[in-house]
Amino acid sequence: MKKGFAVETESKAGQAIKRKMEQIEPGTPRYNVLDTARRFKTTWVDLGRTLWEVRQKKLFLQWGYEKFDDYCQGEIRIKPRTASKLTASYSFLKTEEPSVLRRDGVEKPVPDVQVIDMLRRIHDDDDFPRKEFERIKEIAFDDASLAKVRQEVREHRPEPAPPPRAQLIKRLLTQANRLAEAIASADGLPPAITERAVALADDLRTLGDE
């Protein structure tokens, strides 16, 4: 069911882009970006490159959009978050491994954008071991799956430190207060439940004051 919905949504977006293309002169930068967006599933690098250029050169201003995000969402039907991931991943490859951008995508596949995005994020993580990053990057560029790269990252990413006790109690107290308020305003619940929720919040408040 979900699969069918995804196909239908993509089809509508593609049709909207096609209608927009019919209003624009073929061969112009604006037309080319739209054309690339239609082929997004198989050419994320091309779309990342063209969107990167649109943002760098602020071409969206010439096309009637005040912001890059507005252009992405309004014209090529791509969420700003997706556009950011595409441009950031392209920029990362451009700097770190430009040879990957020259792959034909057939004999030598281009890694999935999700893989490149993960590489980019661990590259920017100062706590991630550099030696392991280089090894994982090599695996990723050798056409490893996203699941494989995730597994490698999990094995070498340091466990996050638990929050300080005072911070934890404060967060729990906020949640307990909300729960007590919600229970008190609900109809038909026994008063004893409200009393227990209030007592829980009071106990957490006492712990926070210690």
N, C-alpha and C positions, 0 to 999 in steps of 0.2 A: 504493500500500500504506500509506504513511504517512498519507495523507489519510483513508483509511478508519479507521485506528486512532484518529486525532484525533477523528473524529465519534463513534466508539464510546465513547471516554473521556468526552467531553462529555455524552453521553447518560446514562451511568452517574451522573455528578455531578449532572445535572439531576434524575434519578429519586430520588437520595438527598435532594436538597433538597426535592423534592415530598413525600416521606414525612415529612420533618421538619415541613413546613408543615401537614400533616394533624394534627399533634399540638399545634399552637399556635393560639390564638384569632385569627381573621382581624381585621385592622384594628389590631392591636397593633404597636408599633415593631419588635418582634422578627420578626413575621410579614412586615411590610413590607420589612425588609432582605432576608429570604429571597426574597421575590417579586422584588425588584429584581435580586438575584443571578442569578435564572433568566433575566432579560432582559439580562444583562451585555453580550452581544455588540453590542447596538444602543443601550444606555443606560449607557455607562461614566460619564457625568457624574452620572447619578442614583445609581449605585452609589458613586461617589467621594464624593458629598455625604452619603449615608446612613452610609457607613463613617466618614467624617470626624466625623459627629455621634456615632456609637457610641463612637468613641475619645475625643472631647472630653468627652462626658458619662459616660464609663466605664460605658455600659449593659451591656457584656459581663459585668460583675461581678454584675448582677442575674440574668443568665441562666446562672450557674453556671460561668463561666470566669474564671480568675485573670489571664489575660493576653489582650490584644487579638489577638496573633498566634495564640494557641490557639483563640480564637473563630473567626477567619477560616478557619483550616485545618480545624477540627473540625466547624463548623456549615455554613458556606456554601461550603466546599470551594475556597477560594482561597488560594494560597500567600502567606505573609507578604510576600514581595518584591513580588508583584502588588498586594496591598492597600496597601503603602507607596507604590507608584507611583501608584495611583489617588487616594489621599488627598492626596499631595503635589501631584499635578497639579491636583486640584480646588482646593486651597488657593492654588496659584499663580494660577489663573484668577480666583479670588475676589478676590485682591489686585490683580493686574495688569490684568485685562480682564474685569470682571464681566458686561459686556454679552454676552460669548460664552456665558455660562451661561444666558442667556435665549433663545437660539436654539431654534427648533422642531425642528431636525435634519432638516427636509425642504426647505423653501424656502431655508433658510440652514443648511448643515451645520455640525456641531461638529467641529473638528479631531480627528484620531485621538489617542488617549491617548499614543501613542509620540511624536507630534509635540510635544505639550505637555510631555512629560517631557524631551525634548531642549531645548526652549526654557527650561525651568526650570533645567536644568543649566548652560547657557551664561550664563543670567542671573546665576547664583551664581559664575561664573568671573571673577575680577577681572582676568584677563589678556585676556579677550575684549573687543574694541573695542565700547564702548557704542553708537556710531553704527550699527555693523553689526548689533548685536543688535536695535535698534529696527527696522531695515529687514527683517531676517529674520522678526521677530515679525509684521510687517505681511503678509509673504508667507504665513506659516503660517496666520494668521487669515483669509486669503483663500482657504482650502481648498487649499493646496499639498500635494502628496504628501510622504510621509516621505522618499522618495528625493531629492526636490528640496530639502527642508530640510537633509538631511544633506550634500548637495553644497555648499550655501551655507555651512554651518558649516565644512566641510573647507577651503574656499577662504580663510577668514579666521581660522582657529584657528592660533596660532603653533606651529611645530614644537617638540616637546619637546626639551630639551637632552640630549645624550648623557650617560650616567652617568660619573662620574669614573673614571679608569683603575684606581685601587686598588679601587674598588667592583666594577668589571667583572671584574677578576682574581679577587677573592674569590668572586664568584658562580660563575665558571667553575671555580675550584678545587673548590668544593663539588660541582658536577656531575661533575667528573672523578673525585673520590674515590668518589662513589656508583657511577660506571661501573666503576671498577677493582674495587670490592668485589663488584659484581654479576657481573663476568666471572670473578673469582677463585673465586666460589662456584658457578659454572655447571659442569655435568658435560660432559666430552667436548670442551672447547675446547683448542686447542694452547697450551702454556705461553708461546709467543712473543707471543700476543695479550695475555695478562695482563701480560707484561713491558712491552709498549708502552703499555698503559693506565696502569700505575704510573709509567712514565717521563714520560708526559704530565702526570700530577698533580704529579710532582716538578718538572718544568720550570715549571709555573704557580706552584708554591710558591716557587721561586727568584725568579721575576719579582715576586711579591708582597713578597719580602724586600728588593728593591732600593730 
